[in-house]
């Protein structure tokens, strides 16, 4: 996947030139920060494969330096030490304090991995959680969550909905400061709503056109059954998000935040009440 259409021509040239300088200067291997910068540049360029590659290199270097600087010399060249660090919350504080660049490439790796043909969903989730938890006060964390969730829901060939369900209840997500956590929940709720509405429209319109089901452009019964299953799961996720907001009411102070939660709760109830109608439409195909 290599999409540069979102970049203005001048921005493309600037990013290309920055990549050229970094790769030329560090052609024999660079520092963790340089690899992290390259990963971000390639991500901005839309080259997610290279973004992920350089993000991983940055984490390999950061993990090795951390091991050497903390007396863990025997682990310095351990295969996938970076992934082990990401999976071990007890190590995050130590790695963050060491000054090694880990959270940025972890975020780039997590979001870029969604473009992989054969994606390891659990690894993607682990990297996202580590990136967020290592910098719990980073105001860009909700943006990372937004990019991750929106891309995940665009993949029809993977079970992204189950992963989002895990994220909603993730204890690592709750390490963010209250404002970022509120924004992240609102983002996941909004993305879920968009997907709910799309599946609701697909089932409604697809059931009306059952007489022309032989038309290749029309969704099959299996497609509509899958849409109904996804719809139900997404509504459950929306309910879970509003539940998290209610459970953490002491965190989400302010009228505006409470208004958002009330709005999401009303929409969740509304879409939940529509499930029997959609089930009937699909059943009668």
Kinemage of the C-alpha trace (Angstrom):
@kinemage 1
@onewidth
@group {chain A} dominant
@subgroup {mainchain}
@vectorlist {calphas} color= white
{ca unk a 1} P 0.000 0.000 0.000
{ca unk a 2} L 1.524 3.292 -1.094
{ca unk a 3} L -0.861 6.236 -1.175
{ca unk a 4} L 0.611 9.702 -1.593
{ca unk a 5} L -2.573 11.408 -2.754
{ca unk a 6} L -3.121 13.055 0.649
{ca unk a 7} L 0.146 15.012 0.355
{ca unk a 8} L 0.444 18.369 -1.384
{ca unk a 9} L 3.173 18.425 -4.104
{ca unk a 10} L 5.446 20.689 -2.026
{ca unk a 11} L 4.985 18.509 1.040
{ca unk a 12} L 5.810 15.422 -1.020
{ca unk a 13} L 9.083 16.978 -2.132
{ca unk a 14} L 9.962 17.994 1.424
{ca unk a 15} L 9.268 14.497 2.789
{ca unk a 16} L 11.140 12.851 -0.109
{ca unk a 17} L 14.146 15.110 0.479
{ca unk a 18} L 14.155 14.443 4.233
{ca unk a 19} L 14.065 10.690 3.574
{ca unk a 20} L 16.894 11.044 1.046
{ca unk a 21} L 19.086 12.930 3.530
{ca unk a 22} L 18.496 10.495 6.373
{ca unk a 23} L 19.021 7.348 4.295
{ca unk a 24} L 22.160 8.774 2.664
{ca unk a 25} L 23.705 9.957 5.934
{ca unk a 26} L 22.985 6.709 7.766
{ca unk a 27} L 23.291 4.231 4.892
{ca unk a 28} L 25.294 1.828 7.089
{ca unk a 29} L 22.808 1.930 9.928
{ca unk a 30} L 21.744 4.783 12.129
{ca unk a 31} L 20.531 5.552 15.574
{ca unk a 32} L 17.180 4.668 17.043
{ca unk a 33} L 15.926 8.269 16.712
{ca unk a 34} L 16.881 8.423 13.032
{ca unk a 35} L 15.021 5.193 12.301
{ca unk a 36} L 12.019 6.492 14.253
{ca unk a 37} L 12.066 9.693 12.189
{ca unk a 38} L 12.260 7.702 8.961
{ca unk a 39} L 9.314 5.568 10.066
{ca unk a 40} L 7.245 8.708 10.672
{ca unk a 41} L 8.255 10.215 7.300
{ca unk a 42} L 7.339 7.049 5.412
{ca unk a 43} L 4.059 6.904 7.312
{ca unk a 44} L 3.301 10.490 6.321
{ca unk a 45} L 4.187 9.555 2.754
{ca unk a 46} L 1.727 6.657 2.806
{ca unk a 47} L 4.322 3.911 2.469
{ca unk a 48} L 3.157 1.805 5.409
{ca unk a 49} L 5.406 -1.155 4.645
{ca unk a 50} L 8.577 0.935 4.931
{ca unk a 51} L 7.144 2.863 7.857
{ca unk a 52} L 6.691 -0.386 9.765
{ca unk a 53} L 10.151 -1.656 8.760
{ca unk a 54} L 11.934 1.446 10.055
{ca unk a 55} L 9.745 1.570 13.172
{ca unk a 56} L 10.809 -1.989 13.980
{ca unk a 57} L 14.468 -1.127 13.390
{ca unk a 58} L 14.118 1.817 15.773
{ca unk a 59} L 12.661 -0.443 18.471
{ca unk a 60} L 15.329 -3.122 17.928
{ca unk a 61} L 18.035 -0.472 18.466
{ca unk a 62} L 16.240 1.093 21.442
{ca unk a 63} L 15.739 -2.319 23.074
{ca unk a 64} L 19.388 -3.260 22.553
{ca unk a 65} L 20.679 0.058 23.944
{ca unk a 66} L 18.347 -0.214 26.922
{ca unk a 67} L 19.569 -3.760 27.667
{ca unk a 68} L 23.233 -2.719 27.457
{ca unk a 69} L 22.725 0.390 29.583
{ca unk a 70} L 20.834 -1.436 32.326
{ca unk a 71} L 23.220 -4.357 32.761
{ca unk a 72} L 21.140 -6.818 30.754
{ca unk a 73} L 23.952 -7.481 28.263
{ca unk a 74} L 22.867 -11.091 27.765
{ca unk a 75} L 19.533 -9.900 26.402
{ca unk a 76} L 20.880 -7.166 24.107
{ca unk a 77} L 20.707 -9.297 20.954
{ca unk a 78} L 17.715 -11.364 21.991
{ca unk a 79} L 15.335 -11.911 19.022
{ca unk a 80} L 12.267 -9.704 19.277
{ca unk a 81} L 13.327 -8.139 22.572
{ca unk a 82} L 11.372 -5.069 21.437
{ca unk a 83} L 8.170 -7.110 21.327
{ca unk a 84} L 8.894 -8.602 24.742
{ca unk a 85} L 9.302 -5.070 26.128
{ca unk a 86} L 6.001 -4.016 24.568
{ca unk a 87} L 4.295 -7.017 26.189
{ca unk a 88} L 5.750 -6.317 29.648
{ca unk a 89} L 4.267 -3.269 31.426
{ca unk a 90} L 6.831 -3.653 34.219
{ca unk a 91} L 9.590 -2.712 31.748
{ca unk a 92} L 7.917 0.341 30.216
{ca unk a 93} L 8.962 2.801 32.907
{ca unk a 94} L 12.573 1.629 32.753
{ca unk a 95} L 12.724 1.899 28.958
{ca unk a 96} L 11.053 5.323 28.969
{ca unk a 97} L 13.463 6.637 31.620
{ca unk a 98} L 16.469 5.384 29.656
{ca unk a 99} L 15.818 8.032 27.013
{ca unk a 100} L 15.477 5.501 24.201
{ca unk a 101} L 12.939 6.211 21.477
{ca unk a 102} L 10.315 3.489 21.768
{ca unk a 103} L 6.795 4.893 22.045
{ca unk a 104} L 6.805 6.770 18.704
{ca unk a 105} L 7.971 3.819 16.571
{ca unk a 106} L 5.604 1.565 18.533
{ca unk a 107} L 2.699 3.809 17.518
{ca unk a 108} L 3.830 3.935 13.876
{ca unk a 109} L 4.320 0.149 13.859
{ca unk a 110} L 0.858 -0.479 15.318
{ca unk a 111} L -1.034 1.710 12.844
{ca unk a 112} L 1.099 0.681 9.833
{ca unk a 113} L 0.590 -3.007 10.620
{ca unk a 114} L -3.115 -2.664 9.783
{ca unk a 115} L -2.058 -2.457 6.118
{ca unk a 116} L -0.270 -5.845 6.288
{ca unk a 117} L -1.782 -8.543 4.136
{ca unk a 118} L -1.285 -11.094 6.917
{ca unk a 119} L -1.764 -9.059 10.058
{ca unk a 120} L -1.063 -10.310 13.585
{ca unk a 121} L -3.896 -8.533 15.375
{ca unk a 122} L -2.716 -9.290 18.897
{ca unk a 123} L 0.757 -7.886 18.183
{ca unk a 124} L -0.796 -4.747 16.713
{ca unk a 125} L -2.875 -4.295 19.865
{ca unk a 126} L 0.157 -4.860 22.120
{ca unk a 127} L 2.201 -2.236 20.255
{ca unk a 128} L -0.628 0.315 20.391
{ca unk a 129} L -1.097 -0.205 24.134
{ca unk a 130} L 2.641 0.119 24.794
{ca unk a 131} L 2.880 3.299 22.703
{ca unk a 132} L 0.023 4.899 24.622
{ca unk a 133} L 0.979 3.736 28.113
{ca unk a 134} L 4.625 4.804 27.761
{ca unk a 135} L 3.532 8.393 27.159
{ca unk a 136} L 0.272 8.625 29.058
{ca unk a 137} L 0.266 12.432 28.944
{ca unk a 138} L 0.931 12.686 25.214
{ca unk a 139} L -1.902 14.772 23.736
{ca unk a 140} L -1.479 12.945 20.404
{ca unk a 141} L -2.497 9.577 21.892
{ca unk a 142} L -6.180 9.986 20.871
{ca unk a 143} L -5.011 10.640 17.290
{ca unk a 144} L -3.075 7.357 17.361
{ca unk a 145} L -6.199 5.564 18.622
{ca unk a 146} L -8.272 7.219 15.892
{ca unk a 147} L -5.894 6.170 13.105
{ca unk a 148} L -5.700 2.626 14.462
{ca unk a 149} L -9.451 2.092 14.939
{ca unk a 150} L -10.559 3.738 11.670
{ca unk a 151} L -8.117 1.639 9.614
{ca unk a 152} L -9.063 -1.490 11.516
{ca unk a 153} L -12.758 -1.051 10.693
{ca unk a 154} L -11.924 -0.547 7.015
{ca unk a 155} L -10.544 -4.090 6.789
{ca unk a 156} L -13.423 -6.407 5.949
{ca unk a 157} L -11.148 -9.459 5.831
{ca unk a 158} L -10.111 -9.424 9.506
{ca unk a 159} L -11.918 -9.517 12.837
{ca unk a 160} L -11.137 -5.931 13.777
{ca unk a 161} L -14.347 -5.562 15.772
{ca unk a 162} L -13.208 -8.116 18.381
{ca unk a 163} L -9.930 -6.235 18.761
{ca unk a 164} L -11.734 -2.930 19.323
{ca unk a 165} L -13.832 -4.658 21.980
{ca unk a 166} L -10.604 -5.584 23.787
{ca unk a 167} L -9.258 -2.050 23.442
{ca unk a 168} L -12.345 -0.539 25.068
{ca unk a 169} L -11.652 -2.613 28.184
{ca unk a 170} L -7.871 -2.334 28.003
{ca unk a 171} L -6.249 -1.373 31.329
{ca unk a 172} L -3.363 0.131 29.343
{ca unk a 173} L -5.713 2.569 27.618
{ca unk a 174} L -6.807 3.788 31.041
{ca unk a 175} L -3.241 4.877 31.799
{ca unk a 176} L -3.833 7.973 29.655
{ca unk a 177} L -4.716 11.240 31.326
{ca unk a 178} L -8.450 11.874 31.737
{ca unk a 179} L -8.786 14.254 28.782
{ca unk a 180} L -7.026 11.886 26.374
{ca unk a 181} L -8.999 8.908 27.695
{ca unk a 182} L -12.280 10.765 27.171
{ca unk a 183} L -11.227 11.717 23.639
{ca unk a 184} L -10.196 8.135 22.845
{ca unk a 185} L -13.519 6.721 24.065
{ca unk a 186} L -15.387 9.373 22.038
{ca unk a 187} L -13.314 8.481 18.949
{ca unk a 188} L -14.030 4.755 19.299
{ca unk a 189} L -17.712 5.486 19.870
{ca unk a 190} L -17.856 7.718 16.769
{ca unk a 191} L -16.028 5.178 14.585
{ca unk a 192} L -18.370 2.456 15.851
{ca unk a 193} L -21.395 4.625 15.038
{ca unk a 194} L -20.196 5.179 11.468
{ca unk a 195} L -19.753 1.425 10.986
{ca unk a 196} L -23.145 0.716 12.585
{ca unk a 197} L -24.916 3.125 10.231
{ca unk a 198} L -23.145 1.654 7.187
{ca unk a 199} L -24.220 -1.875 8.092
{ca unk a 200} L -27.749 -0.752 8.915
{ca unk a 201} L -28.011 0.890 5.480
{ca unk a 202} L -26.518 -2.174 3.760
{ca unk a 203} L -29.050 -4.537 5.363
{ca unk a 204} L -31.994 -2.224 4.712
{ca unk a 205} L -31.160 -1.529 1.059
{ca unk a 206} L -29.929 -5.066 0.367
{ca unk a 207} L -33.141 -6.646 1.640
{ca unk a 208} L -35.247 -4.380 -0.606
{ca unk a 209} L -33.372 -5.571 -3.667
{ca unk a 210} L -33.698 -9.309 -3.059
{ca unk a 211} L -35.417 -9.803 -6.421
{ca unk a 212} L -32.208 -8.769 -8.147
{ca unk a 213} L -29.904 -10.828 -5.914
{ca unk a 214} L -28.287 -12.358 -9.029
{ca unk a 215} L -26.833 -8.937 -9.798
{ca unk a 216} L -23.166 -9.009 -8.806
{ca unk a 217} L -23.441 -5.524 -7.377
{ca unk a 218} L -26.040 -6.659 -4.847
{ca unk a 219} L -24.902 -8.074 -1.481
{ca unk a 220} L -25.495 -11.798 -0.998
{ca unk a 221} L -27.473 -13.241 1.888
{ca unk a 222} L -24.168 -14.245 3.501
{ca unk a 223} L -22.966 -10.634 3.212
{ca unk a 224} L -26.100 -9.360 4.943
{ca unk a 225} L -25.856 -12.003 7.665
{ca unk a 226} L -22.269 -10.906 8.310
{ca unk a 227} L -23.386 -7.249 8.337
{ca unk a 228} L -26.064 -8.112 10.922
{ca unk a 229} L -23.535 -9.940 13.112
{ca unk a 230} L -21.120 -6.997 12.886
{ca unk a 231} L -23.936 -4.551 13.611
{ca unk a 232} L -24.868 -6.387 16.815
{ca unk a 233} L -21.245 -6.540 17.975
{ca unk a 234} L -20.665 -2.846 17.241
{ca unk a 235} L -23.780 -1.881 19.202
{ca unk a 236} L -22.434 -3.981 22.097
{ca unk a 237} L -19.115 -2.091 21.823
{ca unk a 238} L -20.961 1.225 21.899
{ca unk a 239} L -22.798 0.086 25.036
{ca unk a 240} L -19.477 -0.962 26.560
{ca unk a 241} L -17.930 2.443 25.824
{ca unk a 242} L -20.805 4.313 27.459
{ca unk a 243} L -20.526 1.897 30.378
{ca unk a 244} L -16.845 2.730 30.787
{ca unk a 245} L -17.733 6.417 30.779
{ca unk a 246} L -20.370 5.909 33.467
{ca unk a 247} L -18.033 3.743 35.574
{ca unk a 248} L -15.381 6.452 35.360
{ca unk a 249} L -17.779 9.323 35.971
{ca unk a 250} L -15.364 10.882 38.453
{ca unk a 251} L -12.785 11.201 35.663
{ca unk a 252} L -15.108 12.612 33.055
{ca unk a 253} L -16.012 15.831 34.762
{ca unk a 254} L -17.705 18.744 33.054
{ca unk a 255} L -21.063 19.241 31.362
{ca unk a 256} L -19.672 18.772 27.859
{ca unk a 257} L -18.273 15.314 28.610
{ca unk a 258} L -21.475 14.211 30.298
{ca unk a 259} L -23.499 15.476 27.311
{ca unk a 260} L -21.372 13.363 24.973
{ca unk a 261} L -21.970 10.274 27.037
{ca unk a 262} L -25.740 10.867 27.178
{ca unk a 263} L -25.755 11.296 23.393
{ca unk a 264} L -23.846 8.033 22.855
{ca unk a 265} L -26.140 6.188 25.281
{ca unk a 266} L -29.251 7.382 23.430
{ca unk a 267} L -27.809 6.335 20.074
{ca unk a 268} L -26.754 2.948 21.460
{ca unk a 269} L -30.304 2.333 22.709
{ca unk a 270} L -31.758 3.492 19.402
{ca unk a 271} L -29.609 1.138 17.333
{ca unk a 272} L -30.120 -1.687 19.801
{ca unk a 273} L -33.899 -1.382 19.381
{ca unk a 274} L -33.462 -1.719 15.627
{ca unk a 275} L -31.827 -5.162 15.837
{ca unk a 276} L -35.145 -7.150 15.714
{ca unk a 277} L -36.196 -5.269 12.548
{ca unk a 278} L -32.861 -5.985 10.846
{ca unk a 279} L -32.966 -9.628 11.946
{ca unk a 280} L -36.400 -9.973 10.350
{ca unk a 281} L -35.198 -8.422 7.101
{ca unk a 282} L -32.278 -10.843 6.856
{ca unk a 283} L -34.381 -13.846 7.950
{ca unk a 284} L -36.963 -13.153 5.199
{ca unk a 285} L -34.431 -13.093 2.380
